[in-house]
Amino acid sequence: MLNRFFKLQENKTNVRTELSSGAITFFAMAYILVVNPAVLSSAGIPFDRVFTATIISIVLATLIVAFGANYPIVVAPAMGINSYFASMVGLWGVDYKTILATCLVAGLVFIFLSLTNLREELINAIPNNLRHGISVAIGLFITFIGFKNSGIIVANPATILSLGKLGEPSVYLTILGVVLILALIVLEVKGAIFIGMFITAVISYFMGILKIGEIFEMPNMDFSLLYNPITEISNIFEVGLYGVVFAFLMVTLFDTTGTMMAVTSQAGLVKNNKIPKARFVFLADSIATTVGALLGTSPTSPYIESSSGVANGGRTGLTALTTAVLVFLSLFLAPLAAALSSVPAITSPALIIIGSFMMENVSKIEWDDITESFPAFITILGIPLTGSINDGIAFGFIFYVILKVIKGKAKDIHPLMYIFSLLFLIQLIVMYK
């Protein structure tokens, strides 16, 4: 039955390979089950709600991909976007419920785009160099959060920032965790991040830093809404957060496109430079983002860790289904996840390492063309220094239009870029007047 439904023979794979590939993918991405609740609970969302919402969004989206597209791709709350979510609560003093509403609106718009050809139009409107710059900037942003949470980098009135006290357990354990994960990656060990976090957790436990009480408990199945969607959506426009909606939408859209292309290419699923059934992946992501926003988590995206299962031979939705089942079973480990997330040295190495992965896009920027490079450069600086993906993107868009117009290439700019840049300019003036 599995063979026929998932077309295993047609894709030159078998049940055993698919099941093992799904398990490998699970251990490669399982860190998000701890890191995402840790990041979002710092913004005020109850930990147990984030944990449950994280798992539900993963399972829902991954099942859609598994049965709809028959792809070995797992979808989960995106790293970087969750840190941005938390920073918005702290930076602008906006209630987390309003930020969840921005995720909800972004998800609804994403669903609409996924059902139309406007998705391609929006993707094509954004210059490649700006896309690369955004990815690099988010990588730096994530890494900085990891450094800050662990105490490796601290505030300093004289120099703005400085190195923290290396003798602090949180600091040297984080550095140890980074070294462990890097060593495992160099040795090509599958699930390196998860294993590195596990070893760090064991060390923290025996040092008395990690306190573990219960491990298993019945999951929190309270699906009542955390907020009134209508009230909070009205707050979005009252506070002027439409740029945040756009930032969530755009980053998720590009993440989905880029990761899907990378994983499907690795699996040999790209046909004539096109990805069959790509719409199911976009729909899975957009639906999970919408449902997750209602339950208490940030937007989702296909995970590049899916490539670890593909490398093991996973080629169909059975790989994704296996991962989804394992994620679902994790619902009963909420107390353990809460304990692990309370120790920065366990979660920070994952943030630092994942941030470094995103830096590869810096080599793809056209540095010899100032009209392309400077907008990317100001975005790369703007996002981590302001702590806002929205503001960093705004700088990049505005400078891109200005420089292209000065260069006499106004006709080369996509009309949507003019609209986005104007909206971002208005928002910056209103928010920071």
C-alpha positions as CSV (number, residue, x, y, z in Angstrom):
1,M,0.0,0.0,0.0
2,L,2.7,2.5,1.0
3,N,4.7,1.4,-2.1
4,R,1.8,2.2,-4.4
5,F,0.6,5.4,-2.7
6,F,4.0,7.1,-2.4
7,K,5.2,5.7,-5.7
8,L,8.4,4.3,-4.1
9,Q,9.5,2.1,-7.0
10,E,8.9,5.0,-9.5
11,N,11.2,7.2,-7.3
12,K,13.8,4.4,-6.9
13,T,13.4,4.0,-3.2
14,N,11.9,1.6,-0.6
15,V,10.0,1.7,2.7
16,R,13.1,1.0,4.8
17,T,15.1,3.9,3.2
18,E,12.1,6.3,3.5
19,L,11.5,5.5,7.2
20,S,15.2,5.8,8.1
21,S,15.4,9.1,6.1
22,G,12.5,10.5,8.0
23,A,14.1,9.6,11.3
24,I,17.3,11.3,10.2
25,T,15.5,14.4,9.1
26,F,13.7,14.5,12.5
27,F,16.9,14.4,14.5
28,A,18.4,17.1,12.2
29,M,15.6,19.5,12.8
30,A,14.4,18.5,16.3
31,Y,16.3,21.4,17.8
32,I,13.4,23.7,16.7
33,L,11.1,22.0,19.2
34,V,13.2,23.5,22.0
35,V,14.6,26.6,20.3
36,N,11.3,28.0,18.9
37,P,9.4,27.9,22.3
38,A,12.5,29.3,24.0
39,V,12.6,32.3,21.6
40,L,8.9,33.0,21.5
41,S,8.2,32.5,25.2
42,S,10.7,35.3,25.8
43,A,8.2,37.5,24.0
44,G,5.5,36.6,26.5
45,I,3.7,33.8,24.8
46,P,3.1,30.9,27.3
47,F,5.7,28.2,26.8
48,D,3.3,25.3,26.6
49,R,1.2,27.1,24.0
50,V,4.2,27.8,21.8
51,F,5.4,24.2,22.2
52,T,2.0,22.8,21.1
53,A,1.6,25.3,18.3
54,T,5.0,24.6,17.0
55,I,4.3,20.9,16.8
56,I,0.9,21.3,15.3
57,S,2.1,23.7,12.6
58,I,5.0,21.2,11.7
59,V,2.7,18.2,11.5
60,L,0.0,20.0,9.6
61,A,2.3,21.5,7.0
62,T,4.4,18.4,6.6
63,L,1.4,16.1,6.1
64,I,0.1,18.4,3.3
65,V,3.5,18.2,1.6
66,A,3.7,14.4,2.2
67,F,0.3,13.6,0.8
68,G,-0.2,16.5,-1.6
69,A,3.2,16.8,-3.3
70,N,4.8,13.5,-2.2
71,Y,8.0,15.4,-1.4
72,P,10.5,14.6,1.4
73,I,10.3,18.1,2.7
74,V,9.5,19.1,6.3
75,V,8.0,22.5,7.1
76,A,8.5,24.2,10.6
77,P,8.6,27.6,12.2
78,A,11.5,29.5,10.6
79,M,14.6,30.4,12.4
80,G,15.2,34.2,12.2
81,I,11.6,35.0,11.9
82,N,11.0,33.8,15.4
83,S,13.8,36.0,16.7
84,Y,12.4,38.9,14.8
85,F,9.0,38.3,16.4
86,A,10.5,38.4,19.8
87,S,12.6,41.6,19.0
88,M,9.4,43.4,17.8
89,V,7.8,42.9,21.2
90,G,10.8,44.3,22.9
91,L,11.8,47.0,20.4
92,W,8.4,48.6,19.8
93,G,6.7,47.5,23.1
94,V,3.8,45.9,21.1
95,D,1.9,43.1,22.7
96,Y,2.7,39.7,21.3
97,K,-0.9,39.2,20.4
98,T,-0.7,42.1,17.9
99,I,2.5,40.5,16.4
100,L,0.7,37.2,16.1
101,A,-2.0,39.0,14.2
102,T,0.6,40.3,11.7
103,C,1.7,36.7,11.2
104,L,-2.0,35.8,10.7
105,V,-2.5,38.5,8.0
106,A,0.8,37.4,6.3
107,G,-0.4,33.8,6.3
108,L,-3.8,34.7,4.8
109,V,-2.1,36.8,2.1
110,F,0.4,33.9,1.5
111,I,-2.6,31.5,1.0
112,F,-4.0,33.9,-1.6
113,L,-0.7,34.2,-3.4
114,S,-0.2,30.4,-3.3
115,L,-3.5,30.0,-5.2
116,T,-2.6,32.5,-7.9
117,N,0.2,33.5,-10.2
118,L,0.9,36.6,-8.1
119,R,3.4,34.6,-6.1
120,E,5.8,34.5,-9.0
121,E,5.1,38.2,-9.7
122,L,6.0,39.2,-6.1
123,I,9.2,37.0,-6.2
124,N,10.3,38.4,-9.5
125,A,9.8,42.0,-8.3
126,I,12.5,41.8,-5.7
127,P,16.1,42.0,-7.1
128,N,18.3,39.0,-6.5
129,N,21.0,41.0,-4.7
130,L,18.5,42.3,-2.2
131,R,17.3,38.8,-1.6
132,H,20.8,37.6,-0.9
133,G,21.4,40.6,1.4
134,I,18.3,39.8,3.4
135,S,19.3,36.2,3.9
136,V,22.8,37.2,5.0
137,A,21.4,39.9,7.4
138,I,19.0,37.4,9.0
139,G,21.9,35.1,9.5
140,L,23.9,37.8,11.3
141,F,20.7,38.7,13.3
142,I,20.2,35.1,14.5
143,T,23.9,34.7,15.4
144,F,23.8,38.0,17.4
145,I,20.8,36.7,19.3
146,G,22.7,33.6,20.2
147,F,25.8,35.6,21.4
148,K,23.5,37.9,23.4
149,N,21.4,35.2,25.1
150,S,24.4,33.2,26.2
151,G,26.3,36.3,27.5
152,I,29.2,36.0,25.0
153,I,28.4,39.5,23.9
154,V,27.2,42.1,26.5
155,A,26.3,45.8,26.5
156,N,29.1,48.2,27.2
157,P,28.5,51.9,27.7
158,A,32.0,52.8,26.3
159,T,32.1,50.5,23.3
160,I,28.4,49.7,22.8
161,L,29.2,46.0,22.9
162,S,32.0,43.9,24.3
163,L,33.0,40.4,25.1
164,G,31.3,38.9,28.2
165,K,32.9,37.1,31.1
166,L,34.4,33.8,29.7
167,G,34.4,32.3,33.1
168,E,30.5,32.3,33.3
169,P,29.1,28.8,32.8
170,S,26.6,30.0,30.2
171,V,29.4,31.5,28.1
172,Y,31.9,28.7,28.1
173,L,29.2,26.0,27.7
174,T,27.9,27.9,24.7
175,I,31.3,28.0,23.2
176,L,31.7,24.3,24.0
177,G,28.4,23.6,22.3
178,V,29.4,25.5,19.2
179,V,32.7,23.6,19.0
180,L,30.9,20.3,19.4
181,I,28.4,21.0,16.7
182,L,31.0,22.2,14.3
183,A,33.1,19.1,15.0
184,L,30.1,16.9,14.2
185,I,29.4,18.9,11.0
186,V,33.0,18.6,9.9
187,L,32.8,14.8,10.5
188,E,29.5,14.8,8.5
189,V,27.5,13.4,11.4
190,K,23.8,13.5,10.6
191,G,21.8,15.5,13.1
192,A,24.9,17.4,14.3
193,I,22.9,20.3,15.8
194,F,20.6,18.0,17.8
195,I,23.4,15.8,19.0
196,G,25.6,18.8,20.0
197,M,22.7,20.3,22.0
198,F,22.1,16.9,23.6
199,I,25.7,16.6,24.8
200,T,25.7,20.2,26.1
201,A,22.5,19.4,27.9
202,V,24.0,16.4,29.6
203,I,27.1,18.4,30.7
204,S,24.8,21.2,32.0
205,Y,22.8,18.6,33.9
206,F,25.8,17.2,35.7
207,M,27.0,20.7,36.5
208,G,23.7,21.4,38.2
209,I,22.7,24.1,35.7
210,L,20.0,22.1,33.9
211,K,17.2,21.1,36.3
212,I,14.9,18.3,35.0
213,G,11.8,17.3,36.9
214,E,9.2,15.5,34.9
215,I,9.9,14.4,31.3
216,F,6.6,13.2,30.1
217,E,3.1,14.7,30.5
218,M,-0.1,14.8,28.6
219,P,0.1,17.6,26.0
220,N,-1.7,20.9,26.4
221,M,-4.5,20.6,23.9
222,D,-6.1,24.0,24.7
223,F,-6.9,25.3,21.2
224,S,-8.7,28.3,22.3
225,L,-7.5,31.5,20.6
226,L,-4.9,33.5,22.4
227,Y,-6.4,36.8,21.1
228,N,-9.3,38.3,19.2
229,P,-8.1,38.4,15.6
230,I,-10.4,41.2,14.6
231,T,-9.3,43.4,17.5
232,E,-5.6,42.7,17.0
233,I,-5.7,43.1,13.2
234,S,-7.2,46.6,13.7
235,N,-4.3,47.3,16.1
236,I,-1.8,46.4,13.3
237,F,-3.0,49.4,11.2
238,E,-3.4,51.6,14.3
239,V,0.2,51.1,15.3
240,G,1.4,51.1,11.6
241,L,2.7,47.5,11.5
242,Y,1.8,46.8,7.8
243,G,5.6,46.8,7.1
244,V,6.0,44.0,9.6
245,V,3.3,42.0,7.8
246,F,5.2,42.5,4.5
247,A,8.5,41.5,6.1
248,F,7.0,38.3,7.5
249,L,5.4,37.6,4.1
250,M,8.4,38.3,2.0
251,V,11.0,36.4,4.1
252,T,8.7,33.4,4.3
253,L,8.0,33.5,0.6
254,F,11.7,33.6,-0.3
255,D,12.7,31.0,2.3
256,T,10.0,28.7,1.0
257,T,11.1,29.1,-2.7
258,G,14.8,28.8,-2.0
259,T,14.7,25.8,0.3
260,M,12.2,24.0,-1.9
261,M,14.4,24.5,-4.9
262,A,17.5,23.3,-3.0
263,V,15.9,20.1,-1.6
264,T,14.0,19.1,-4.7
265,S,17.1,19.6,-6.8
266,Q,19.1,17.4,-4.5
267,A,16.4,14.7,-4.7
268,G,16.3,14.9,-8.5
269,L,12.6,16.0,-8.4
270,V,13.1,19.1,-10.7
271,K,11.7,18.5,-14.2
272,N,12.6,20.9,-17.0
273,N,13.7,23.5,-14.5
274,K,10.3,23.4,-12.9
275,I,9.1,21.9,-9.6
276,P,5.9,19.8,-10.1
277,K,3.3,20.2,-7.4
278,A,5.2,23.2,-5.9
279,R,1.9,24.8,-5.1
280,F,1.3,22.2,-2.4
281,V,4.5,23.2,-0.7
282,F,3.4,26.9,-0.8
283,L,-0.1,26.0,0.4
284,A,1.3,23.8,3.2
285,D,3.6,26.7,4.4
286,S,0.9,29.4,4.1
287,I,-1.8,27.2,5.9
288,A,0.6,26.3,8.7
289,T,1.6,29.9,9.1
290,T,-2.0,30.9,9.4
291,V,-3.0,28.2,11.9
292,G,0.3,28.7,13.8
293,A,-0.5,32.4,14.2
294,L,-3.9,31.6,15.7
295,L,-2.4,29.0,18.1
296,G,0.7,30.9,19.2
297,T,3.8,30.5,16.9
298,S,5.6,32.5,14.2
299,P,5.6,31.8,10.4
300,T,6.8,28.5,9.0
301,S,9.1,27.6,6.2
302,P,10.5,24.4,4.5
303,Y,13.6,23.3,6.4
304,I,16.9,22.9,4.7
305,E,17.5,20.1,7.2
306,S,15.2,18.0,4.9
307,S,18.3,17.6,2.8
308,S,19.8,15.3,5.4
309,G,17.0,12.8,4.8
310,V,17.4,13.2,1.0
311,A,21.1,12.5,1.4
312,N,20.1,9.2,3.0
313,G,18.0,8.3,0.0
314,G,14.6,9.8,1.0
315,R,12.7,10.7,-2.2
316,T,9.0,10.7,-1.4
317,G,6.4,11.9,1.1
318,L,6.9,8.8,3.2
319,T,10.1,10.4,4.5
320,A,8.1,13.6,5.4
321,L,5.3,11.5,7.0
322,T,7.8,9.6,9.2
323,T,9.2,12.9,10.4
324,A,5.7,14.3,11.1
325,V,4.9,11.2,13.2
326,L,8.0,11.6,15.3
327,V,7.3,15.3,15.8
328,F,3.8,14.5,16.9
329,L,5.1,12.0,19.5
330,S,7.2,14.8,20.9
331,L,4.0,16.5,22.1
332,F,4.4,14.4,25.3
333,L,7.9,15.8,26.1
334,A,6.8,19.3,26.9
335,P,8.4,19.4,30.4
336,L,11.7,18.2,29.0
337,A,11.6,20.8,26.3
338,A,10.8,23.6,28.8
339,A,13.8,22.5,31.0
340,L,16.1,22.5,28.0
341,S,15.0,25.8,26.7
342,S,15.6,27.5,30.1
343,V,19.4,27.0,29.6
344,P,20.8,29.5,27.1
345,A,23.9,27.4,26.6
346,I,21.8,24.6,25.1
347,T,19.8,26.7,22.6
348,S,22.4,29.5,21.7
349,P,24.8,27.3,19.8
350,A,22.0,26.3,17.4
351,L,21.3,30.0,16.7
352,I,25.0,30.8,16.1
353,I,25.6,27.8,13.8
354,I,22.4,28.3,11.8
355,G,23.3,32.0,11.3
356,S,26.6,31.0,9.9
357,F,24.9,28.8,7.3
358,M,23.1,31.8,5.9
359,M,26.2,33.7,5.2
360,E,27.0,31.8,2.0
361,N,24.8,34.2,0.1
362,V,27.2,37.1,0.6
363,S,29.3,35.7,-2.3
364,K,26.3,35.9,-4.6
365,I,26.0,39.7,-4.3
366,E,27.3,41.8,-7.2
367,W,29.8,43.9,-5.2
368,D,31.2,45.6,-8.4
369,D,27.9,47.4,-9.0
370,I,27.2,50.0,-6.3
371,T,23.5,50.3,-7.3
372,E,23.1,46.6,-6.4
373,S,25.7,46.2,-3.7
374,F,24.9,49.2,-1.4
375,P,21.2,48.4,-1.0
376,A,22.3,44.8,-0.1
377,F,25.0,46.1,2.2
378,I,22.7,48.5,4.1
379,T,20.2,45.7,4.5
380,I,22.9,43.4,5.9
381,L,23.9,46.1,8.5
382,G,20.4,47.4,9.1
383,I,18.7,44.2,10.2
384,P,21.1,43.1,13.0
385,L,21.9,46.6,14.1
386,T,18.3,47.8,14.4
387,G,17.0,44.4,15.5
388,S,14.3,44.6,12.9
389,I,14.0,42.7,9.6
390,N,11.4,45.2,8.6
391,D,13.6,48.3,9.0
392,G,16.6,46.6,7.4
393,I,14.5,45.6,4.3
394,A,13.1,49.2,4.2
395,F,16.6,50.7,4.0
396,G,17.5,48.3,1.2
397,F,14.4,48.9,-0.8
398,I,14.6,52.7,-0.5
399,F,18.3,52.9,-1.5
400,Y,17.8,50.5,-4.4
401,V,15.1,52.7,-6.0
402,I,17.1,55.9,-5.3
403,L,20.3,54.6,-6.7
404,K,18.7,53.1,-9.8
405,V,16.8,56.3,-10.6
406,I,20.0,58.3,-10.2
407,K,21.8,55.9,-12.5
408,G,19.1,56.4,-15.2
409,K,17.7,52.9,-14.8
410,A,14.2,53.8,-13.5
411,K,12.6,51.7,-16.2
412,D,14.5,48.6,-15.0
413,I,12.8,48.8,-11.6
414,H,9.7,46.6,-11.1
415,P,6.6,48.8,-10.4
416,L,6.0,46.9,-7.1
417,M,9.4,48.1,-5.9
418,Y,8.3,51.7,-6.2
419,I,5.1,50.9,-4.2
420,F,7.0,48.9,-1.5
421,S,9.7,51.6,-1.1
422,L,7.1,54.4,-0.7
423,L,5.2,52.4,1.9
424,F,8.4,51.6,3.8
425,L,9.4,55.3,3.7
426,I,6.1,56.4,5.1
427,Q,6.3,53.7,7.8
428,L,9.8,54.8,8.9
429,I,8.7,58.4,9.0
430,V,5.6,57.6,11.1
431,M,7.3,55.1,13.4
432,Y,10.5,57.1,14.1
433,K,9.4,60.7,13.8
